[in-house]
Amino acid sequence: MSIYKHQATPFWHFDFQLRGHRFHGSTRCRSRRQAEAIEKAERAKAKQLLKASGKGVAHLSINGAAGRYWNEVGQHHTCRQETWTNLERLIAYFGKDKLLNEITDDDVAYLVAWRRGHRRWGRKNMPVIAPATVNRSTTEVLQKLFCQARRTWKVRFDNEPDWARHMLKEPQERVRELRADEAERLEEAVRADYEPFLSFARATGQRFKECLMLKWAEVDWTERIITTQGKGGRTIVIPITPTVASILWPLRGHHPERVFTYIAQRTRAGRAKGHRYPLTASGAKSHWRRLRAKAGLENFRFHDIRHDVGTKLLRDTGNLKLVQKALNHADIKTTTRYAHVLDEEVAEALEQVQKSRNRSRVRKAC
């Protein structure tokens, strides 16, 4: 039997070839015996599909497409568990036997409406998920299956959904800048063991996860650079400026692997009071919420620290390409959100020109 168990999931997968075409996906079974039965049924179904169609691949089921996409693309994503969850959601909604070429615009519209009703973290007391979450976790994932099938697997679709029609409108992301008094309040309120983590974020403008998961193996003191993995699996390079060096140098010896650590405030869950442990996402987020409240910051997220760095850097340099490189944006279109800084300066310059003209007229009149 052509079944195997992947380390990223508890379910057995099937993988076989017929007439030069590969069929694979999740059986959604934890039992080997049940998985073998599913594989046998999938093989029989594949034979029927090949018999009904000279090309066969045009009748790819969403379960088969999701499995193939996972093996070829999804499992290599940085957030592969999130990719797996999104694929599982599509299979659960449509049913594993639903064929890709049977999915219509109406089907996608109903899918989007269904997903819009979901609440954050799946909790009833939380607000519904944002339009951007619907787009990223559902509509775009299904679109990627179609795109992979069309471009790589050479599947032809007579009536592929019009994806642009189903993308929900997303509010333009605001750029929040940290005022001088707010920065001072943050510095005064932050706990001492979390201060290096916050200072590093403010000095480099890197994302929350990129700061949190920083390892000593990624810090090259000789070349004065930090080489780590960023969003989308891209390699990012952070220069070790004198400011960054002053933040990191005192942290050596706190932990053999991770750069940023905290001191346990009490003994529990295997941690001893007074000992250092690597920062966790939940711990850092909890501290950030308390810090923000203590400092009296309103409407300011941790990600806004990144916006603050980008805004100030663009104001000082006027160079969008430089800001793009500093913040490791894959597309400069993302960086252009900071262009309002240049707009403000243009407005100020135009106003200065007008004031100069007015002064000249006054002098002539005299």
Contacts in CASP RR format, 6 or more apart in sequence:
PFRMAT RR
TARGET T0000
AUTHOR 0000-0000-0000
METHOD contacts of the structure
MODEL  1
MSIYKHQATPFWHFDFQLRGHRFHGSTRCRSRRQAEAIEKAERAKAKQLL
KASGKGVAHLSINGAAGRYWNEVGQHHTCRQETWTNLERLIAYFGKDKLL
NEITDDDVAYLVAWRRGHRRWGRKNMPVIAPATVNRSTTEVLQKLFCQAR
RTWKVRFDNEPDWARHMLKEPQERVRELRADEAERLEEAVRADYEPFLSF
ARATGQRFKECLMLKWAEVDWTERIITTQGKGGRTIVIPITPTVASILWP
LRGHHPERVFTYIAQRTRAGRAKGHRYPLTASGAKSHWRRLRAKAGLENF
RFHDIRHDVGTKLLRDTGNLKLVQKALNHADIKTTTRYAHVLDEEVAEAL
EQVQKSRNRSRVRKAC
1 36 0 8 1.000
1 39 0 8 1.000
1 40 0 8 1.000
2 14 0 8 1.000
2 15 0 8 1.000
2 16 0 8 1.000
2 39 0 8 1.000
3 12 0 8 1.000
3 13 0 8 1.000
3 14 0 8 1.000
3 15 0 8 1.000
3 27 0 8 1.000
3 32 0 8 1.000
3 35 0 8 1.000
3 36 0 8 1.000
3 39 0 8 1.000
4 12 0 8 1.000
4 13 0 8 1.000
4 15 0 8 1.000
5 11 0 8 1.000
5 12 0 8 1.000
5 13 0 8 1.000
6 13 0 8 1.000
6 75 0 8 1.000
8 75 0 8 1.000
8 80 0 8 1.000
8 81 0 8 1.000
8 84 0 8 1.000
9 26 0 8 1.000
9 84 0 8 1.000
10 30 0 8 1.000
11 26 0 8 1.000
11 27 0 8 1.000
11 28 0 8 1.000
11 29 0 8 1.000
11 30 0 8 1.000
11 35 0 8 1.000
12 26 0 8 1.000
12 27 0 8 1.000
12 29 0 8 1.000
12 30 0 8 1.000
12 31 0 8 1.000
12 32 0 8 1.000
12 35 0 8 1.000
12 38 0 8 1.000
13 24 0 8 1.000
13 25 0 8 1.000
13 26 0 8 1.000
13 27 0 8 1.000
13 67 0 8 1.000
14 23 0 8 1.000
14 24 0 8 1.000
14 25 0 8 1.000
14 27 0 8 1.000
14 35 0 8 1.000
14 38 0 8 1.000
14 39 0 8 1.000
14 42 0 8 1.000
14 43 0 8 1.000
15 22 0 8 1.000
15 23 0 8 1.000
15 24 0 8 1.000
15 25 0 8 1.000
15 71 0 8 1.000
16 22 0 8 1.000
16 23 0 8 1.000
16 24 0 8 1.000
16 39 0 8 1.000
16 42 0 8 1.000
16 43 0 8 1.000
16 46 0 8 1.000
17 23 0 8 1.000
18 43 0 8 1.000
18 46 0 8 1.000
18 47 0 8 1.000
18 50 0 8 1.000
19 50 0 8 1.000
21 46 0 8 1.000
21 50 0 8 1.000
21 56 0 8 1.000
21 57 0 8 1.000
22 68 0 8 1.000
23 42 0 8 1.000
23 43 0 8 1.000
23 46 0 8 1.000
23 64 0 8 1.000
24 64 0 8 1.000
24 67 0 8 1.000
24 68 0 8 1.000
24 71 0 8 1.000
25 63 0 8 1.000
25 64 0 8 1.000
25 66 0 8 1.000
25 67 0 8 1.000
25 68 0 8 1.000
25 70 0 8 1.000
25 71 0 8 1.000
26 63 0 8 1.000
26 66 0 8 1.000
26 67 0 8 1.000
26 70 0 8 1.000
26 91 0 8 1.000
27 34 0 8 1.000
27 35 0 8 1.000
27 38 0 8 1.000
27 39 0 8 1.000
27 42 0 8 1.000
28 38 0 8 1.000
28 91 0 8 1.000
28 96 0 8 1.000
29 35 0 8 1.000
29 38 0 8 1.000
45 97 0 8 1.000
49 56 0 8 1.000
49 59 0 8 1.000
50 56 0 8 1.000
52 59 0 8 1.000
53 59 0 8 1.000
57 149 0 8 1.000
57 153 0 8 1.000
57 154 0 8 1.000
57 155 0 8 1.000
58 101 0 8 1.000
58 155 0 8 1.000
58 156 0 8 1.000
59 99 0 8 1.000
59 101 0 8 1.000
60 68 0 8 1.000
60 99 0 8 1.000
60 100 0 8 1.000
60 101 0 8 1.000
60 149 0 8 1.000
60 153 0 8 1.000
60 155 0 8 1.000
61 96 0 8 1.000
61 97 0 8 1.000
61 98 0 8 1.000
61 99 0 8 1.000
61 100 0 8 1.000
62 90 0 8 1.000
62 91 0 8 1.000
62 94 0 8 1.000
62 95 0 8 1.000
62 96 0 8 1.000
62 98 0 8 1.000
62 99 0 8 1.000
62 100 0 8 1.000
62 103 0 8 1.000
62 145 0 8 1.000
63 91 0 8 1.000
63 95 0 8 1.000
63 96 0 8 1.000
63 97 0 8 1.000
64 96 0 8 1.000
65 100 0 8 1.000
65 145 0 8 1.000
65 148 0 8 1.000
65 149 0 8 1.000
66 87 0 8 1.000
66 88 0 8 1.000
66 90 0 8 1.000
66 91 0 8 1.000
66 145 0 8 1.000
67 87 0 8 1.000
68 148 0 8 1.000
68 153 0 8 1.000
69 87 0 8 1.000
69 144 0 8 1.000
69 145 0 8 1.000
69 148 0 8 1.000
70 83 0 8 1.000
70 84 0 8 1.000
70 87 0 8 1.000
72 148 0 8 1.000
72 152 0 8 1.000
73 144 0 8 1.000
73 148 0 8 1.000
74 80 0 8 1.000
74 83 0 8 1.000
74 84 0 8 1.000
75 83 0 8 1.000
77 83 0 8 1.000
77 232 0 8 1.000
77 233 0 8 1.000
78 229 0 8 1.000
78 230 0 8 1.000
78 231 0 8 1.000
78 232 0 8 1.000
78 233 0 8 1.000
79 232 0 8 1.000
82 137 0 8 1.000
83 141 0 8 1.000
86 137 0 8 1.000
86 138 0 8 1.000
86 141 0 8 1.000
87 141 0 8 1.000
89 137 0 8 1.000
89 138 0 8 1.000
90 138 0 8 1.000
90 141 0 8 1.000
90 142 0 8 1.000
90 145 0 8 1.000
93 111 0 8 1.000
93 114 0 8 1.000
94 103 0 8 1.000
94 107 0 8 1.000
94 111 0 8 1.000
100 145 0 8 1.000
100 146 0 8 1.000
100 149 0 8 1.000
100 155 0 8 1.000
100 157 0 8 1.000
101 155 0 8 1.000
101 157 0 8 1.000
101 158 0 8 1.000
101 159 0 8 1.000
103 142 0 8 1.000
103 161 0 8 1.000
104 159 0 8 1.000
104 161 0 8 1.000
105 161 0 8 1.000
105 162 0 8 1.000
105 165 0 8 1.000
105 166 0 8 1.000
107 161 0 8 1.000
108 139 0 8 1.000
108 142 0 8 1.000
108 161 0 8 1.000
108 163 0 8 1.000
108 166 0 8 1.000
109 166 0 8 1.000
111 138 0 8 1.000
111 139 0 8 1.000
111 142 0 8 1.000
112 134 0 8 1.000
112 138 0 8 1.000
112 139 0 8 1.000
112 166 0 8 1.000
112 168 0 8 1.000
115 129 0 8 1.000
115 134 0 8 1.000
115 137 0 8 1.000
115 138 0 8 1.000
116 128 0 8 1.000
116 129 0 8 1.000
116 131 0 8 1.000
116 134 0 8 1.000
116 168 0 8 1.000
117 128 0 8 1.000
117 129 0 8 1.000
118 128 0 8 1.000
118 129 0 8 1.000
119 126 0 8 1.000
119 127 0 8 1.000
119 128 0 8 1.000
119 129 0 8 1.000
120 126 0 8 1.000
120 127 0 8 1.000
120 128 0 8 1.000
120 129 0 8 1.000
129 137 0 8 1.000
130 170 0 8 1.000
131 168 0 8 1.000
131 169 0 8 1.000
131 170 0 8 1.000
131 171 0 8 1.000
132 168 0 8 1.000
132 170 0 8 1.000
134 168 0 8 1.000
135 167 0 8 1.000
135 168 0 8 1.000
135 170 0 8 1.000
139 163 0 8 1.000
139 166 0 8 1.000
139 167 0 8 1.000
139 168 0 8 1.000
140 167 0 8 1.000
143 161 0 8 1.000
143 163 0 8 1.000
146 157 0 8 1.000
146 160 0 8 1.000
146 161 0 8 1.000
149 155 0 8 1.000
149 157 0 8 1.000
150 156 0 8 1.000
150 157 0 8 1.000
150 160 0 8 1.000
172 337 0 8 1.000
173 337 0 8 1.000
175 307 0 8 1.000
175 311 0 8 1.000
175 337 0 8 1.000
175 338 0 8 1.000
175 340 0 8 1.000
176 299 0 8 1.000
176 300 0 8 1.000
176 301 0 8 1.000
176 304 0 8 1.000
176 307 0 8 1.000
176 308 0 8 1.000
177 307 0 8 1.000
177 308 0 8 1.000
177 311 0 8 1.000
177 312 0 8 1.000
178 186 0 8 1.000
178 300 0 8 1.000
178 304 0 8 1.000
178 305 0 8 1.000
178 308 0 8 1.000
182 295 0 8 1.000
182 297 0 8 1.000
182 300 0 8 1.000
183 202 0 8 1.000
185 295 0 8 1.000
185 296 0 8 1.000
185 297 0 8 1.000
186 198 0 8 1.000
186 291 0 8 1.000
186 295 0 8 1.000
186 297 0 8 1.000
187 195 0 8 1.000
188 295 0 8 1.000
189 291 0 8 1.000
189 294 0 8 1.000
189 295 0 8 1.000
190 198 0 8 1.000
190 291 0 8 1.000
191 287 0 8 1.000
191 291 0 8 1.000
193 261 0 8 1.000
193 262 0 8 1.000
193 263 0 8 1.000
193 276 0 8 1.000
194 262 0 8 1.000
194 279 0 8 1.000
194 284 0 8 1.000
194 287 0 8 1.000
194 291 0 8 1.000
196 247 0 8 1.000
196 248 0 8 1.000
196 250 0 8 1.000
196 251 0 8 1.000
196 260 0 8 1.000
197 211 0 8 1.000
197 212 0 8 1.000
197 260 0 8 1.000
197 279 0 8 1.000
197 284 0 8 1.000
198 291 0 8 1.000
198 305 0 8 1.000
199 247 0 8 1.000
200 206 0 8 1.000
200 211 0 8 1.000
200 214 0 8 1.000
200 244 0 8 1.000
200 247 0 8 1.000
200 248 0 8 1.000
200 260 0 8 1.000
201 208 0 8 1.000
201 211 0 8 1.000
201 302 0 8 1.000
201 305 0 8 1.000
201 306 0 8 1.000
202 305 0 8 1.000
202 308 0 8 1.000
202 309 0 8 1.000
203 241 0 8 1.000
203 243 0 8 1.000
203 244 0 8 1.000
203 247 0 8 1.000
204 211 0 8 1.000
204 238 0 8 1.000
204 244 0 8 1.000
204 309 0 8 1.000
205 305 0 8 1.000
205 306 0 8 1.000
205 309 0 8 1.000
205 310 0 8 1.000
205 326 0 8 1.000
205 327 0 8 1.000
206 236 0 8 1.000
206 238 0 8 1.000
206 306 0 8 1.000
206 328 0 8 1.000
207 230 0 8 1.000
207 231 0 8 1.000
207 303 0 8 1.000
207 306 0 8 1.000
208 281 0 8 1.000
208 284 0 8 1.000
208 302 0 8 1.000
208 303 0 8 1.000
209 230 0 8 1.000
209 281 0 8 1.000
210 228 0 8 1.000
210 230 0 8 1.000
210 231 0 8 1.000
210 236 0 8 1.000
211 260 0 8 1.000
212 260 0 8 1.000
212 279 0 8 1.000
212 281 0 8 1.000
212 284 0 8 1.000
213 228 0 8 1.000
213 258 0 8 1.000
214 226 0 8 1.000
214 228 0 8 1.000
214 258 0 8 1.000
214 259 0 8 1.000
214 260 0 8 1.000
215 228 0 8 1.000
215 257 0 8 1.000
215 258 0 8 1.000
215 259 0 8 1.000
216 252 0 8 1.000
216 255 0 8 1.000
216 256 0 8 1.000
216 257 0 8 1.000
216 258 0 8 1.000
216 259 0 8 1.000
217 257 0 8 1.000
218 226 0 8 1.000
218 227 0 8 1.000
218 228 0 8 1.000
219 226 0 8 1.000
219 240 0 8 1.000
219 248 0 8 1.000
219 259 0 8 1.000
220 226 0 8 1.000
220 227 0 8 1.000
220 240 0 8 1.000
221 240 0 8 1.000
224 239 0 8 1.000
224 240 0 8 1.000
224 245 0 8 1.000
225 237 0 8 1.000
225 238 0 8 1.000
225 239 0 8 1.000
225 240 0 8 1.000
226 237 0 8 1.000
226 238 0 8 1.000
226 239 0 8 1.000
226 240 0 8 1.000
226 244 0 8 1.000
227 235 0 8 1.000
227 236 0 8 1.000
227 237 0 8 1.000
227 238 0 8 1.000
228 235 0 8 1.000
228 236 0 8 1.000
228 238 0 8 1.000
229 235 0 8 1.000
229 236 0 8 1.000
230 236 0 8 1.000
230 328 0 8 1.000
231 328 0 8 1.000
231 330 0 8 1.000
234 328 0 8 1.000
234 330 0 8 1.000
236 328 0 8 1.000
238 244 0 8 1.000
240 248 0 8 1.000
248 259 0 8 1.000
251 259 0 8 1.000
251 260 0 8 1.000
251 261 0 8 1.000
254 261 0 8 1.000
254 276 0 8 1.000
255 261 0 8 1.000
255 276 0 8 1.000
255 277 0 8 1.000
255 278 0 8 1.000
257 278 0 8 1.000
258 278 0 8 1.000
258 279 0 8 1.000
260 278 0 8 1.000
260 279 0 8 1.000
261 276 0 8 1.000
261 277 0 8 1.000
261 278 0 8 1.000
261 279 0 8 1.000
262 276 0 8 1.000
262 277 0 8 1.000
262 279 0 8 1.000
262 283 0 8 1.000
262 287 0 8 1.000
263 274 0 8 1.000
263 275 0 8 1.000
263 276 0 8 1.000
264 271 0 8 1.000
264 272 0 8 1.000
264 273 0 8 1.000
264 274 0 8 1.000
264 275 0 8 1.000
264 276 0 8 1.000
264 277 0 8 1.000
265 273 0 8 1.000
265 274 0 8 1.000
266 273 0 8 1.000
267 273 0 8 1.000
271 277 0 8 1.000
285 302 0 8 1.000
288 302 0 8 1.000
292 300 0 8 1.000
306 327 0 8 1.000
307 338 0 8 1.000
309 326 0 8 1.000
309 327 0 8 1.000
310 323 0 8 1.000
310 326 0 8 1.000
310 327 0 8 1.000
310 338 0 8 1.000
311 338 0 8 1.000
311 341 0 8 1.000
313 322 0 8 1.000
313 323 0 8 1.000
313 326 0 8 1.000
314 320 0 8 1.000
314 323 0 8 1.000
314 338 0 8 1.000
314 339 0 8 1.000
314 341 0 8 1.000
314 342 0 8 1.000
315 341 0 8 1.000
315 345 0 8 1.000
317 323 0 8 1.000
318 341 0 8 1.000
318 342 0 8 1.000
320 332 0 8 1.000
320 335 0 8 1.000
320 336 0 8 1.000
320 338 0 8 1.000
320 339 0 8 1.000
321 332 0 8 1.000
323 329 0 8 1.000
323 335 0 8 1.000
323 338 0 8 1.000
324 332 0 8 1.000
324 334 0 8 1.000
324 335 0 8 1.000
327 335 0 8 1.000
329 335 0 8 1.000
END
